[in-house]
Amino acid sequence: MNEAIVNKTSEYFKKKGIALPKISELCNPCSLDKNIINKLKKVNKDAMDPLNLFRVHWFNSRDHNEFQEVPEHIILPSEFTGIETKIIVNIGRLFPLITAHKVLAAYGCLLPRILNGDFDYSKHKAVWPSTGNYCRGGVAISKILGLKSIAILPEGMSKERFDWLEKWVENPKDIIKTPGTESNVKEIYDTCNELKKDPKNDIINQFSEYYNYAIHRAVTGPSLEKSFLKVKKESNLKPRFYVSASGSSGTLAAGDYLKNSLGTQTAVVEALECPTLLKNGYGEHNIQGIGDKHVPLIHNVMNTDFVVDISDKATDNLNLVFNTKVGKEYLVNNLGLENSMVNKFPEFGFSSIANILASIKLAKYMNLGKEDAIITVATDGADLYLSELEKTKNNYQGVFDNAACANIYKKYIVGINSDNMLELSQNDKERIFNLGYYTWVEQQGISLNDFEKRKNQQFWLDHYNHMISLDDKIEEFNSI
């Protein structure tokens, strides 16, 4: 711990009116000081205001005027899913600044650096490599804290992400576009390795940052537990699975918490067009936000139970149904869904739709019933993919009408079966674990010992325990 830098940073933050929220406060924001809660009512959720740090959690209301006792969530109706199992979708687009939950991961990764004095605001730049939302979260947190930052993401990501970044970075050169799409993660790492040659660049890589894992296990896990318990109330509802797309594998960490607290199993979702975990496969896809062709270092593979693959044709086409007038009319008039429910479907971005489809597929495979529940997340909303929606419209073959919507629904929801998924045996887990060797040991220089110790669950528990132990340090930092 570099006390001189910690003290300098604390003074710098104090002059800017910045206080860091504690981990316990992010798990229960209703416990915040009433003065902070009242001040927040006058602050726009997307403003470059340090008070918005106290909104970096799952408990924001839809109007952002207050905090809720449990996270905002949607229980998908059986008329839509075609199954009796309750699928509980927790809404990530209510996070501030970037309308996506990756702002929490960015805060969790930067926080320990600040508390330990590893990051010197007067010298360092925070580098945020990403396949979508994480770099925006990193830029937002950095900007609020008065830190310099660089965003790295593939050039093939949605226009909306780049539009947002251009408004937040100090210099357009601080947005680095790497070749390809989210399947081109190695190109991101190559760029990071170049930037790392300058000691002023602090590479905060979500795919290898254990703080990314730890913050989701410490905050997202207990938050999703609360939404399940609210749904359960006094019923016999059993929590069976937690379902999350791979991405950097940070959000998957909530599954480790839920497995310990609720006894759930964890299913990881990936794109069928790039079946890396399912069959060591490769390719490209459009389920944006899921980096592929490698196994993230922070994926706790040995504690994962299922791999479920979903096609981007399903997510592209259902995005069309959920976000067009014709599609919404089909959902109401033909499926009998309430308008209030259909109006919430734009809260599902591409990876969110993939999580929902994987949940339905898993429920069918396991023959789950009405007393079973699956917990999942909608990490962002359709507003980040409006340009992609236009591409799908323009490329649609034929007339997009009521009949077309019926065909899409029948093919991608009614027709969901148990193909392209795998219940992981011990051998399967070891295969996937070993696959990571080629990225992390051979390419990125992680020592074999550091790579292999990730097989031990105590390793992951230690990272979680470290994150929840930071509250005292945060309190001390804020009071310097």
N, C-alpha and C positions, 0 to 999 in steps of 0.2 A: 504493500500500500504506500503510495506516494502522497504523504500528508500535505506537502507544500502545494501540489496541484489540486488536491481535494479542497483545501482551504481557499485557493485562488478561484476555483470554479464555483464554490459555494458563494463567495462574495460577488462574483460575476452574475450568478443567477439571482441573488438577492436584489441587486440593482435593477434587474429586469423584471422583478416581481414574480419570479418563478419559484414554485414549490413542487417537489416531486411527490406524486401519490404513492402510498405504500401498497404492497401486494395485497394486504388484507382489505384495503379500501377498494381495490379493483374487484375483489371478490364480493364485497358488500358495500357499495357506494352510498347506501342509505345511512351508513354510519359516519359519513363525512361531516365535518363541522358545518353547522347550519349557515354560517356566513358564506362559505364556499358555494353551497347549494343555491343560496339566494342570488349571489353574484352571477352564477352561471345562467340564470334565467334571462339575463340581459346580454348574454354573449352568444352570437351566432355559432352554430356547431362547426362551421367550416372556417371560422375566423382564425387568423394567425395570432391567437391569444393563448398565453400559457395556462389559463384556466381550463382550456379544452383538454389538457392532460388528464383532468379528472372525469372526462367522458370516455377515456380509452378502456372500455369494458363492455360487457354484454347487457347491461341493465338500463340502457337509454330507452325512454318512451318514444313513440313515433313522432311526437311533436318536439321532442328534446327539451321540454320544459321541466321535466322531473325525472327521477330515477324510479325504477320499478323494483318490487321485492324479488321478482323472478325475471329472467330474460324474456324478451318478446319471442314468441314461437308460434308456429302454425302446426296444427294437427291435420294432416291430409285426409280428406273424406274418402271413405271406401268407394263411393260412386266414381271417384277419379282413379284411385289406385287399383281397384278391382280386387282388393284383398281386405280382410277384416283387421289385420294387424295395424296397430296404431304407429304411424310414422311421425315422429316429433321433429320438426325442422326449426332449428334456432337461427334467428335472423342476424346476419353479419353486416348488412348494409346500414344499420343504425349506428355503427361506429362513426365517430366524427372525422372530419378533415378529408377522408378518402372514400367514404361510404363502403368500407371493407374492413374485415377484422385484422388484416395484416399490420395495421398501425399498432396493435397490441404487441405483436412479435417484435417490431422495430423498437418499441419502448423497452421491452424485456431484454433485448440484446445490447442496447446502449447503456441501460441503467447500471449494471455492474462495473462497466468501464469508468463511468463517472464517479461511482462510490469508491473505487480503488485508486483513482487518479491515473488510470491507464490512458485516458483520453485528455489531451491538453487542448482546450478550445482555441488557444492562441497559436497553435502550431499544426494541429491535425485536421484532416478532412475525413469525414465518415463516408466510406464507399459502400453503396447498397446494391449488390448484384441481385437480379430478380428476373422472374419470368412474367411479372405483371404488377401485382399490388404491393408487394413488400418494398420495392424501391420507392414507391409513392409514400408509403408509411414512413420510411426512413427519412425521406426528404422533408416530410411534414414535421416529424418530431425534431429533426435537426434545426429546421427553420424556427420553430417555436423556442427552442433552447438557445438560439443565436449561434449555431455551429455551422461550419462549412460542410457541404456534402456533394456527392456525385451519385447519379443514378445510372445503373447499367441494366438494359433489358433488350431482348431481341427486336429487330426492326419490324418483324411480322406481327407484333402485338397490336391490339385494337387502337384506333386513332384516338379514342377518348382518353386513354392513358397518357399518350404523348401530349395531348391538349392540356391536360391537368398539369403535367410536369413543367411545361413551358411557362405556366403562370407562377410556379413556385420556386424554380431554381434561379439563382442570381445571374448565371451566365449560361446561354444555350450550350456552351461547350461542356457543361456539367451533366448533360444528357448524352450518354454513350450508347449508340445502337449497335448491337452485335448481329452478325449474319443469322438468318433463319427465323425459326419460331421457338416455342418453348421446348421442343425436342432437341434443340441445339444448345444444351447446357455447357458442353465442353468449351464452346466458343466464348461463353461468359467467363468460365474459369481462366481461359487463356488471357482474356483482357484483364482479369483481376491480377494474374501473375505479373503482367507487365506493370500495372499500377503499383504493385507491391514493392517494386524496385525503389520507389520513392518512399522513404521511411515516414513521410508526413501523411501518407495515405493509410488509413486504418480500414482494412477490408472486413466488413461485417457480413459474412456470407451466410445467408439463412440456411443453406444446405448442410453446413458444417458447424454452425453455432449451437452449442448445447444449451445456451440461454434461450434460444428459440423453442427448443423442446421443453425446457424447464418452465417458461412463463405460461405455456399452454397447459401443461400438467397442473401448474399451481393456480391458474386463474380460469381458463376455459373449462377444465374438468369440473371443478366444484360449481361453476355457473350452470353448466348443462345438467348437472345433477339436480339443481334446484328446479329447473323447468320440468324435468321428469317427475319429481316428487309432487309438483303442483298438478300435473296431469293425473298422476296416480291417486292422490288424495286418499280416500278410504277404500279404494277398489283392490282387486287382486292382481292388478296389472304387473307383469313381470318385465323388467328391463333385460332384453336379450342381446342386443348388439349396439355397438357404436360404429357408425359408418362415416368414413372421410376419405376424400381423394388424397393421393399421395402428395403432390406438390413438393414442398421442401420437407414434408413429414412433421412439421411443427404441430399442426392442428391434430395430427394423429396421436400426439402425446396425451391429449385429453382422454383417449381410450385407456391409457395405463391407469389414470386416476379412476375412471369409471369402473374398470375391471376390479380394482381393489375395493371401491366403495359400494358398487351395485352388483358386481359379479357378471358384468357384460363380457362378451367377446368382441374383438376388434376386426373390422373388415376394411381393407385398403382398396380404394378405387383407382383405376388407371384407364387410359384410353385404349380401346381395342386395336386402333391403328398403330399403336406403339406398345406392344404387350411385353414390356421389359420384365416385370415381376412374374407374369403368368408363364412365359416361355422364353425368357432371355431374348425377347424380340426387339425390333427397332422399327422406325418409321416416323411419320409426321401426322399431326392431327390438329383440330381446332378447339379442343376443350381448354381454353386459355387459362393459364395459371397453374398448369400441371407440368412441371419440368420432367423430361423423360430421358430414356436411354442411359439411365444410371440409377443407382440406389443411394439416396441421400445418407450422409454419414450419421445424421441424427435420427434415422429411422430405426426404431427398436424392433428389428425384424423378428427376433426370437420371442416376442410377446404379441405377434400378429397372428390372427387365426384364419383369415380368409383373404383371398385376392379376387376382386370382381372387376371384370373389364366391360366398359360401356363404349359404344361407337359414337364418334362425333357426328355421324349422320343423325343419330337420335337427338342429340343435344341441339344441333342446328335447326332441325325441323320442329322440335317441340318449342324452341325459343320463338319460332315463327307463329305457332298456335297461341302461345301465352301472351304475345305482344302485338297482335293485330286485331282489328275490329272483327274481321271474319272469324278468327280463332276464338275470341272471347264469346262471340255469339254462339258458336258451336258448343263451347263448354257449358254455357247456361242453358241453351235450348235443347241440346241433344243429350247431355250428360246429367242435366238437372242440378248443376252446381249453383250455389248462391252467388249473386253478384259481388257480395262482400268478399267471398273467397277468391273469385276470379280476379278481382282487383288487386289481390295480394301476389298473384303469380309473377308480375314483373319484379318481385323481390328475389327471384331466382336467376342468377347468372348461369353461365355454362357449366362450371364445376358443381354448382348447386343442383342443377338438373341431373347431372351425372350421379351425384350422391343419392338423389331421390330414386332414380331408376335402379341403382345398385341395391338400395334398401328393399324395393319391391322384389327384385330378383332373388335376394337373400331370403326374404320371407317365404317366397314360393319354394325355394330349394329346401328350406328347413321345415316346411309345412306349419308355419306359425299361425296362431289363431287370434281370436279377438282379445284374449287376455295377455297377449305378448306385445311388447313395444320395441321399436328401433329408434335410437337417438342419432340424429345427424345434423349437419349445419348447412346453411346457405351462406357461403363466405362473402358473396357480393351479389349485386343485383343486375338486372338487364340493362340498366342505364349506362353501364360500362361497355355495352356491346351493340349500341344502336347502329354503328357503321357496319358491324357484322350482320345485323338483321337486314340491312339494305342489300348486302351482298347475297344473302340467302334468298331474298325476294327476287332479285334480278336474275339469279341462277336457277330459280325454280322451274322445273320442266312441266309445262301444262298450265292449266288455270287453277289458281289458288282460291278455292271456294269451300263451301260446307262439306262437299264430298271429299275434297282433298284433306281437310282437317280430320274427317272420319278415318281416312286411310292412314294418316300419320298416327293418330291415337291407337288405332287397331294394331298397327305394325310395331310401334315402339313402347306401348304400355300394356295393352291386352296381350300382345304377342311375346312379352318377356318370358324367357325360359331360363333354364339353369346352365346353358352353354357358356363357354368362355369365362369360367370362374373356377376357383380351386379352394378346397378346404385343406389347409396346410398341415401336412405331417411334419415330423421332426426333420426328415430328409429334405422336404420342400423348404423349410425355414433355413436350413443350412445352405441349400443351393442359392437362395436369394441373398443370404448373408454373404456368402463367398463371392457372389457376383460384384459386390461393392469393392472387392479387393482391387479390381483393375482400374477403377476410378481413383480411389483414395490412396492406395499404397503405391501402385505403379506410376500413376499420372501426377498425383498431387502431393506425394512425399510424406504421407502419414506413416508413422512407424508401425511395423507389424504388431507390436505389443499394444499400442494405442488403438489399433484397429480391432484386435481380437478381444480386448477386455470389454467391448460392447456386448458380448454374449451374456455377461453376468447382469442380472436384474438389479443387483446392489449398485452397480455403476450408475444406472438411470435414476434410482432412488436417491442417490447422493446428490445428483444435480437438482432434483426436485427439492430436496431438503435445504440445499444451499439457497435456492430462490426464495423460499418462504422464510428463510432466516434473515433476509435483507431488511426487514422492517425497522429494526433498531438502527441500522446504518443510515437508512433514509431519514429517520427522525433526527438523528444526530447531524446529518448533512444539512437538513433544512433549518436547523437551529444554530448553525455556526455563525 
